[in-house]
Amino acid sequence: MLNSGISVLFEGANIQRLLGGLLVTARISAFSILIGCSLGVAIGAIRTSKSKVVKISLRIYLELFRVIPILVWLFVFYYVFPVNFKINLDAETVSILVFSLWGAAEMSDIVRGALISLPRHQLESGKTIGLNSMQLYWYILIPQAIKRTIPGAINLATRMVKTTALLVMIGVIEVIKVSQQIIEHSSLKNPTASFFVYGFIILLYFIICYPLSKISKKLEIKWET
């Protein structure tokens, strides 16, 4: 029984299909992480502004993505917006858009925390040599804050990779969707197919996420000492 179950991975091009689905997952994750982290750095810097309007507006943006589940945002962008605003976006584009906005919100909090944790004299020293606000951030604050944000950014990237499992709900043909198709096709012949297919997916996610989590922990230990 077990042998017949594991054989489903080697039937036809099932492994290639799973790896192809993983490539879709990796592509969406990579674009989302790149866009989200870049945008998050800018938003995080802006969130240190003394303007109450700016602070409140960006805080609302952060809380919207922190409180409302990502799955709800995927449904809103994929099903609600096209009907009400006549905006037609494919599932992969919606996925990148939602994950980038979520990543930017989370990254902005990490960056803001790193910036406000810097010693006050760093800011004062920059002002005494005549740097304006933009120069202060570009040359002094952000370069120092980056070191403190990297562990948190890696943790965020790991969470984003794992959360791509939700994309199956809007029809993205990523690794989870492919696995479901394989199991549906093979379940009658191989009752244990789901065990081995999902086990293989767990292994793929582990291979991607475990090294990232270990790197993050090592960096945290290294930079705390």
C-alpha positions as CSV (number, residue, x, y, z in Angstrom):
1,M,0.0,0.0,0.0
2,L,2.8,2.4,1.0
3,N,4.8,1.6,-2.1
4,S,1.8,2.2,-4.3
5,G,1.2,5.5,-2.5
6,I,4.7,6.8,-3.0
7,S,4.7,5.7,-6.7
8,V,2.3,8.6,-7.4
9,L,5.2,11.0,-7.2
10,F,7.0,9.2,-10.0
11,E,4.0,8.7,-12.3
12,G,4.0,10.8,-15.5
13,A,5.5,14.2,-14.8
14,N,4.1,14.6,-11.2
15,I,7.4,15.7,-9.6
16,Q,8.0,18.1,-12.5
17,R,4.5,19.5,-12.0
18,L,5.1,19.9,-8.3
19,L,8.4,21.7,-8.9
20,G,6.7,23.8,-11.5
21,G,4.1,24.8,-8.9
22,L,6.9,25.5,-6.4
23,L,8.5,27.8,-9.1
24,V,5.2,29.8,-9.2
25,T,5.3,30.0,-5.4
26,A,8.9,31.2,-5.4
27,R,8.2,33.8,-8.2
28,I,5.3,35.3,-6.3
29,S,7.2,35.2,-3.0
30,A,10.3,36.8,-4.6
31,F,8.5,39.7,-6.3
32,S,6.3,40.3,-3.2
33,I,9.3,40.3,-0.8
34,L,11.3,42.6,-3.1
35,I,8.5,45.1,-3.6
36,G,7.2,44.9,0.0
37,C,10.5,45.3,1.7
38,S,11.6,48.2,-0.6
39,L,8.3,50.0,-0.1
40,G,8.3,49.1,3.6
41,V,11.7,50.9,4.1
42,A,10.3,54.1,2.6
43,I,7.0,53.9,4.6
44,G,8.9,53.0,7.8
45,A,11.0,56.2,7.4
46,I,8.0,58.3,6.7
47,R,6.3,56.9,9.8
48,T,8.9,58.6,12.0
49,S,7.5,61.9,10.8
50,K,6.1,64.3,13.4
51,S,3.0,64.9,11.3
52,K,0.0,63.5,13.1
53,V,-1.9,63.1,9.8
54,V,0.9,61.1,8.3
55,K,1.3,59.0,11.4
56,I,-2.5,58.2,11.7
57,S,-2.9,57.5,8.0
58,L,0.0,55.0,7.9
59,R,-1.0,53.5,11.2
60,I,-4.5,52.8,9.8
61,Y,-2.8,51.2,6.7
62,L,-0.7,49.0,8.9
63,E,-3.6,47.9,11.2
64,L,-5.8,47.1,8.2
65,F,-3.3,44.5,7.0
66,R,-2.5,43.3,10.5
67,V,-6.1,42.8,11.7
68,I,-7.8,41.7,8.5
69,P,-6.7,38.2,7.3
70,I,-4.7,38.0,4.1
71,L,-7.2,35.6,2.6
72,V,-9.9,38.3,2.9
73,W,-7.7,40.8,1.1
74,L,-7.1,38.3,-1.7
75,F,-10.8,37.8,-2.1
76,V,-11.4,41.6,-2.1
77,F,-8.8,42.3,-4.8
78,Y,-9.7,39.3,-6.9
79,Y,-13.5,39.2,-6.7
80,V,-14.8,42.5,-5.3
81,F,-12.6,45.1,-7.2
82,P,-13.2,43.6,-10.7
83,V,-16.9,43.7,-10.2
84,N,-17.2,47.2,-8.7
85,F,-14.3,49.0,-10.3
86,K,-14.0,47.1,-13.6
87,I,-10.3,46.3,-12.8
88,N,-9.4,42.9,-14.2
89,L,-6.3,41.4,-12.8
90,D,-5.1,37.8,-13.1
91,A,-4.7,35.7,-9.9
92,E,-0.9,35.9,-9.9
93,T,-0.9,39.7,-10.2
94,V,-3.4,40.0,-7.4
95,S,-1.3,37.7,-5.3
96,I,1.9,39.9,-5.8
97,L,-0.1,43.1,-5.1
98,V,-1.7,41.9,-1.9
99,F,1.4,40.2,-0.6
100,S,3.5,43.3,-1.4
101,L,1.1,45.6,0.5
102,W,1.1,43.3,3.4
103,G,4.9,42.9,3.4
104,A,5.3,46.7,3.1
105,A,3.0,47.3,6.1
106,E,4.9,44.7,8.3
107,M,8.3,45.9,7.0
108,S,7.4,49.5,7.8
109,D,6.9,48.6,11.5
110,I,10.3,46.8,11.6
111,V,12.0,49.8,10.0
112,R,10.3,52.3,12.2
113,G,11.3,50.4,15.3
114,A,14.9,50.2,14.1
115,L,15.0,54.0,13.3
116,I,13.5,55.2,16.6
117,S,15.9,52.8,18.5
118,L,19.0,54.6,17.2
119,P,20.8,56.9,19.7
120,R,19.5,60.4,19.6
121,H,22.9,61.9,19.2
122,Q,23.2,60.3,15.7
123,L,20.4,62.6,14.6
124,E,21.8,65.6,16.4
125,S,25.3,65.1,14.9
126,G,23.9,65.0,11.4
127,K,22.1,68.2,12.0
128,T,25.2,70.0,13.3
129,I,27.1,69.3,10.1
130,G,24.2,70.8,8.0
131,L,22.4,67.7,6.7
132,N,18.8,68.1,5.8
133,S,16.1,65.5,6.7
134,M,16.5,63.5,3.5
135,Q,20.3,63.4,3.9
136,L,20.0,62.4,7.5
137,Y,17.9,59.4,6.6
138,W,19.9,58.4,3.5
139,Y,23.5,58.8,4.9
140,I,23.1,58.2,8.7
141,L,19.9,56.7,9.9
142,I,18.8,54.1,7.3
143,P,22.3,52.6,6.8
144,Q,22.5,52.0,10.6
145,A,18.9,50.8,10.9
146,I,19.3,48.2,8.1
147,K,21.5,46.1,10.3
148,R,18.8,46.0,12.9
149,T,16.0,45.2,10.4
150,I,17.6,42.3,8.5
151,P,16.7,39.6,11.1
152,G,13.1,40.8,11.2
153,A,13.0,41.1,7.4
154,I,14.1,37.5,7.0
155,N,11.4,36.4,9.4
156,L,8.9,38.3,7.4
157,A,10.1,36.8,4.2
158,T,9.7,33.3,5.7
159,R,6.1,34.1,6.7
160,M,5.3,35.4,3.3
161,V,6.6,32.2,1.7
162,K,4.6,30.0,4.0
163,T,1.4,32.1,3.5
164,T,1.5,31.6,-0.2
165,A,-0.4,28.4,0.5
166,L,-3.5,30.6,0.7
167,L,-3.2,31.4,-3.0
168,V,-4.9,28.2,-3.9
169,M,-8.1,29.9,-2.8
170,I,-8.1,32.3,-5.8
171,G,-7.0,29.7,-8.3
172,V,-3.2,30.3,-8.5
173,I,-1.6,27.1,-9.9
174,E,1.1,27.0,-7.3
175,V,2.5,24.0,-5.5
176,I,-0.6,23.4,-3.2
177,K,-3.0,23.6,-6.1
178,V,-0.9,21.2,-8.2
179,S,-0.8,18.7,-5.3
180,Q,-4.6,18.8,-5.0
181,Q,-4.9,18.1,-8.7
182,I,-2.5,15.1,-8.4
183,I,-4.3,13.7,-5.3
184,E,-7.8,14.1,-6.9
185,H,-6.5,12.2,-10.0
186,S,-4.8,9.4,-8.0
187,S,-6.9,9.0,-4.9
188,L,-9.0,6.1,-6.3
189,K,-5.9,4.1,-7.4
190,N,-3.6,5.1,-4.5
191,P,-5.5,5.8,-1.2
192,T,-2.3,6.9,0.5
193,A,-1.3,9.3,-2.3
194,S,-2.2,12.4,-0.2
195,F,0.2,11.3,2.5
196,F,3.2,11.2,0.2
197,V,2.3,14.2,-2.0
198,Y,1.7,16.5,1.0
199,G,4.8,15.0,2.7
200,F,6.8,16.0,-0.4
201,I,5.4,19.5,-0.2
202,I,6.3,19.7,3.5
203,L,9.8,18.8,2.6
204,L,9.9,21.5,-0.1
205,Y,8.7,24.2,2.3
206,F,11.1,23.0,4.9
207,I,14.1,23.2,2.5
208,I,13.1,26.8,1.7
209,C,12.1,28.2,5.1
210,Y,14.4,26.4,7.6
211,P,17.6,27.9,6.3
212,L,16.0,31.4,6.4
213,S,14.9,30.9,10.0
214,K,18.4,29.7,11.0
215,I,20.1,32.7,9.3
216,S,17.7,35.0,11.0
217,K,18.5,33.6,14.5
218,K,22.2,33.7,13.8
219,L,22.1,37.3,12.8
220,E,20.0,38.2,15.8
221,I,22.5,36.5,18.2
222,K,25.5,38.1,16.3
223,W,24.2,41.6,16.4
224,E,22.8,41.6,19.9
225,T,26.3,40.9,21.2
